[in-house]
């Protein structure tokens, strides 16, 4: 059974219900799996089901097959309950029916401030018994201290093995493929170190502004909202040591080691290791847009852009910087990882040789390409050899297109994660010590900013970010992959 608390919310309608519908269509939901929505909004089950059907149809589009939506809708029921109701637990239990032999997944798609009362309701009603488990959405705090409060509130009802902290980036196909790319191919692993790699760039660029999230965003900013979770998770997958297996603890143990090996960024080096920006008035996606402070209606020290230089103090990565950046109202939407290899130690071809580069794109299209040097076709009048860079594509879409087979549907990242949670596999979820190690490192940056870098540097909306982001790499003799 799957119980979605916050089932009428924006995330639920945009992502979660469509993900469940597509899992159902592909045969991943057993025939007896019930889907129960719980939310404060007073809406009847019939009306709610129609709302879900409309949301699924809109999101799935042409991928939706005949008969899917009606079969899926038959699984759904809705219960209107306010968390402040002391009978919340018993009323939910009555809706679920006989629960002693059920395997229930609770997805809390609500504000973290509600995690504690919800978990207390589940505990009092006996709905937290094994093997029942809980999925919780970010934000998991705004610093280490508040993160511990949230984790403690969930631990009241569920032990760590049954807490699934979701980061939807970990459900993306290309992110999953990072593990296969690194540990299923001998061609990469011997080169995956400071001896062969000059630096790594991780970029999450957005063309949109903060929009309706302004209230939340002004409290968190780009560092807490994006870098602390999504970008650091990508960093961990790229930098971790080979795990002993593919199981959850083996993978997560290695990710924690990376986080604990990060050199601190604090008041002593925050000016040279970070860039902090806030978009002003400009043009984005061909339209004039207001600046962040104009949208808010008052001055703000919240950053909408952050870039930083992360260094990992271990044998594999000593001396190889990882440059991370994310921002709002940038010229293009892209999430990509660039692994820049070192140049050949001595070129016999003169200045024609470019260093190899591995580019892993997560969005808007998923692709992996490796740039190598290749002889240019034809003859050379000088009698030498002309070279040109050639990109070798590792794209699954291109691979299917080339052999005439239809490429598989691009899944919503939540599909994989929900399916893993239903199957009790928490390998792609974030463990508590991961969350807290990430916050401990980010807190040092926030404290450093408060002391020596209190105001973000302005940049025009639609530009590539503040000048300080480019100075960050310029001082190392490098440049962003724009």
N, C-alpha and C positions, 0 to 999 in steps of 0.2 A: 504494500500500500504506500502511496505517495501523498503526503499532506503538505500543501503549499500554503503557508501562513503569509498573508499579504497577497492573496491570489487575485485581487482586483487592481493591484498596483501597476505602474508603468512598466517596470522590468518584467513582471509576470506576463503581461499581455504582449509585449514586444519580443521577448526572448524565451521565457520558460514554457508557456503553453505551446507555442509553435515547436519548440524542441521536443516536448513530450509527444506532440502529434506526429512528428516525423519519425520518432523512435517507434511509435505504434505502427505507422505505415510500413516501416521496414522490418517488422516482426520482432522487435526487441522487447516489447512489453508482453508479459504472459497474459493469457486471456482473463485471469482472475484479478489482475492488478486494478485497484480502484484509485481514482484521483480525486482527492478532497480539497476543496478550496476553503480557507478560513480568512475572513477579513472583517474589519469593523463596519464597512459600508453595508447598509441595509438593502439588499437586493435579493430577489427571489432566485431560486436555482434555475428555473427556465430562462429568465432574462439573462442571468449570468452566463449560462451555456451559450446563448446566442451571441453574447459579447465575445466569448472565447472563440467561437466558430468564425466570427468576422475577423478577429485578430490573426488567427491561424491562416485563413484564406489570403489575407493581405500579405503576410510575411512569406508564406510558402509559394504563392503564385502558381506558375506552371508546374512546379515540382509536386503539387498536390494531386494525388491520383483519385479517380472516382471511387467513392465508397469510404475513403479514409475519414472524412470529417464526421460522418454519421456514426461510424464505429467508435471513433474517438470520443465524441460527445456523450455516448452512452456510458462511458466510464466516469463521467464528472458529476460531482455534487458540490453544493456550496452551502456553507454555514456562516451566518452573520453573527459575529461575536466580538465584543470589545474586551481587550486585554484587562481592563479595569474590573471586569465582572469576576467576582470571587468564585463563581461557578463555571468559569471558562473551561477548566480541565474536565470536570464531570460532563458538561454539555458536549464537549468534543468527543469524549469517550462514548457517550450515548449515540452520537452520530456514526462513530466507527463500528459500533456493534461489538461482537466478541473479539477481544484483542489479545487474549492469552497466547494464541498460537500465530499471531500476525508478525510479519517482519515489516516494520514501518520506518520510512524515511521522512523526517520532518525538514522541510526547506523553509528557513526563516528569511523571507524576502521583505524585511521590515527594518526600521531603524535599530541600530545596536542598543539603543537605550531600552528597547523592549525585550532584548534577549533574556535578561534576568527574570522579569515577571513571567514570561512565557515558559522558560525552563522550570521555574518554580511550580507553575500550573501543571506541567507535564509530570513533574516529580510527585506532586500530591495526588495526581490522578493515576499514578502507576504506569504512565505511558512511556516512561524512560527506560523500562526494563530491556535487558539484552534480548535480541540483537538490535533493537531499535537504535537509530542513529540520527544525527542532526547535521544539516548543511547550513552554514552561516555565511552571509555576504559581507563584503567590506562596506564601509570602513571599519577596520578593527582597531579603533582608537585613533588618536591624533598625536600620540607620543607613547613612549614605553610604559609610563605609569597608567595611562587610561587603557592601553591595550591589555595590561594585566588585569584590570578591573573587569573588562569584558570577558576575557578568557576565564577568569574565576567565576563569573556569573553563569557561564555555560557549564563549567565543570561541576556545578552544584548537582546537575542531573545526569551528565554524560561523561564517562571517562575519556581520556585523550584518544584512544583508538576508535571511538565512535563519534568524534567531532571532525567534520569535513569542512575545512575553511577553503572557500572557493576563490580562485583567481581565474577568470574566464580565459586569460591568455594561455594558460596551461592546457586548455582544451583545443587550441588551434592546431590544425593538421601539421603546419610547418614547424610549430614549436615542438610537437610530439616527434617530428622527424629529426629534430636536432639530436635526440638520443640515438636514433638509428644511424644518422650520419656520422656521429662521432665514434660509436662503439660497435658498429657492425661493418666497418670498413678500415682495413689496415692502412690504406693509402693516406688517411688523415691523421690518425692518432700519433704516429711518430713525429709529425710536424706540429702538433698542437701544443706549442710551448714557446717560451721566450726566445729560444734559439732561432726559431723559424718565423715567428709572428712579430711584426713591428708594433702593431696596435690593433685595437678593436673599437668599432663605433656601434652604438645602439641608439636608434632614433625612433621616437614615436611623435610624429608631426600631425597636427590637426588643423584643418582649415576653418573650423567653427570657433566661435567664442564660447563663453560660459553659458549663455542663454538662460534657461529657466533654472539652472543649477547655481545661480549666483550666490544665493544665501549659503548653501553648503560650501561652495568653492571658496568664498571669501574667508571662511574659517580654516580651510585646509591648504589651498594653494597647490601649485604643480608638484612641489617636492613630496608632499604627503599624499596627494591624490593619485599620482602616477608613478613617480620614481621609486617610492618606498616599496611598492608591491610589484607592478608589472615589469619595470625595467630591471629591478634587482633580481627578479625571478629569471629573466632572460640571461642576465649576467651569470647567475649560478649554473644554469644549464650549460653555458658555454665554457665556464672555467672549472667546473668540478672534476675531481679525479674519477677514473672509471669505478663505478660501484661494483660491489660483489655480486649483485644480481639485479633483476628488474623489479624486485618487490619494493613496497613503499618505504620501509625503514632504510634499506640500502641506498636508495636514491636520495632520500631526504637527509640522511646522515652526511652525505658528501656535499649537499647544498649548504648545510649549516656550517661546515668547515670553511667554505668559501666566504660566507658572511663574517665569520669570526676572524678571517685572515685579512679583511679589508683594513688598510691603513686609515687611522682616524683623520677626518677633516674637521677642524675646529677653528677657533679664533686665530690660531697661529698661521694657518695656511688657507683659510676659506677664501681669501681674496684672490689667491693665485690658482686655486683648484676648483672654483665654481664661478658660474655666471648666472645672474638673476635678472629677469626682465618682466615687464608688464606692458601689454599692448595698449597703444594709444590710437587715436583716430587714424583711419587709413582706408584702403580698399581691399576687400576680401571677396574672392570668387566673383570679381567684376563689379562689386557693389560697394558704395561708401558705407563704412561702419563706424560707430562711435567707439571711443576708447573705454577701457575697463572702468575708470573712475566715473566717466559720464554715465555709463550703464548703471553703476551703483548709486550715483547721486551724491557721493561724498569721497573724500580722499581715502586711499587704501594702500597699505604696504604689502598687499598680497601679490605674490609672483604668479604670472601666467606662463612663464617660461623658465626653465632651469636647465643648465648644462653643467657637467662636472667631470673631473678627471679622477677616476677610481684606480687605486693601486692595490694589488694583492701581494701580500708578503708571504710568499711560499716559493719553493724551488721551481715549480713549473712556470710561474708567471712573474717572477722578480724582474723588474725593468720593463715590462710590457704594460702600458697604460690602457685602461678601458674608458672610453669617452662616452658618456650617457647624456642624452638631451631629449626634452619633450616640451611642447609648447602649443598654445592656442593661436588661432588666426595667422597661420603660416601659409606660404604660397600653395602648398600641395599637401594632400593627405597621404601619409606613408608610414609604415612601420617596417623598419629594415635593420639588419645586422650586417656590418661590413667587417670582414676579417682581412686585414691588410698584411700580407706576407712581406718579409724582407726582400730587398733586391738581391739579385745574384751577386756573389762577392767580387766577381770580375767578369765584365762583359766583353766577349770577343767580337761583338757586333756594333761597338760604338755606343752612341746614346739612344739607340732604338728600343732597348729592352725596358719594359715596364714590369714592376713587381706584380706577382700573382695576387689576385683579389677574389675572395669568396664573398658573394652577396646573397644574403638570405632575406627574402621579402615575405612579410606576413600579410600586408595589406597595402593597397586595395586588392592586388592579385597575389596569390601565393606562388613563389618561385624560388629556386635556388640556382645560381649560376656561378661558374668558376672561370675567371679570365686567365687565359694562358697566352704565351707568345707563339706565333705561328708564322711560317714563311709565307710572304705574300706571293700569290701566283704570278707567273711571268718571268721575264728576263730582266737583268740589271745591266745597264750599259757600263757601269763601273766595274763589273765583274764580281761584285760582292753579293750579299744576300739581304734583301729587304724583308723586314719583319712587320707584322701587324698583330694587334691583340685580337683574340678570338674568344668569345664567351661560350662555354660549354653549359648547356641548360640541363638542369636536373629536375625540370618541372614535370610533375605527374600529368598535368593537363596536356602538355605538348607530347608527352610519351603516348598518351591514349589517342590523341588526334593523329599522330603519325602512323599508327597501325589501323586506323579506321574504326576503333572502338570508342564508344561514347564514354567520355570522362565521367567519373563518379560525381554525384551532386556535392557541391561544396556545403558542408554541414555547418550549422550554427555551433560555435564552440561549446555552448552549454549542453548540447546533445551528448557528447562524449562524457562530460563530467557527471551529468545526471545518471547516465547508464552505469558509470563506474560506481557511483554512490549506491544505486540499486543493487549492484553486485557485491558491495562491500569492499571495493578496491579503492584505497585512498592514496595511491601512488602519485596521482596528479593533483593532490590537494596539499595544503600548506600546514605543516606541523607547528605547534605552539612555539617551540624554541626557534624555528625559522622566523616567525613573525617578530618575536622579541629581539632576536639578533639584528634583524633589519631595522627595527625601531631604535635600538641602542646606537647604531651607526648614524642614522638620519638625525637623531636628537642632537648629536655633536655638531652637525651642520646648522641646524636651526639655532642652537645656542651661539654658534660663531656668528651667524648672520645678525642675531639680536645685538651683539656687542660691536661688530665692526662693519656690517653691511646691512643696515636696517631698511634701506629703500631700494626696490628693484629699479634697474635701468630701463627707461622707456624705449619701445621700438614701435614703428608704425605697423598697424594691422596689415597683413598681406606681405610683410617682409620676412626675411629669414631669421629674425630675432635680434637681440641686442648686440652691439659691437663687441661687448665683453666675451660673447660666446666664441667669436673668431679669434680674439686675443688669446683665449684659453689654449687653442691649438697652435696659433702662430708662435707663441713663445717656445713651443716644442719642435718647431719646424715642420708642422703637419697642417692639414686642412680637412674640413668636413667634406663628406661625399654628397654634395648638393647637385 
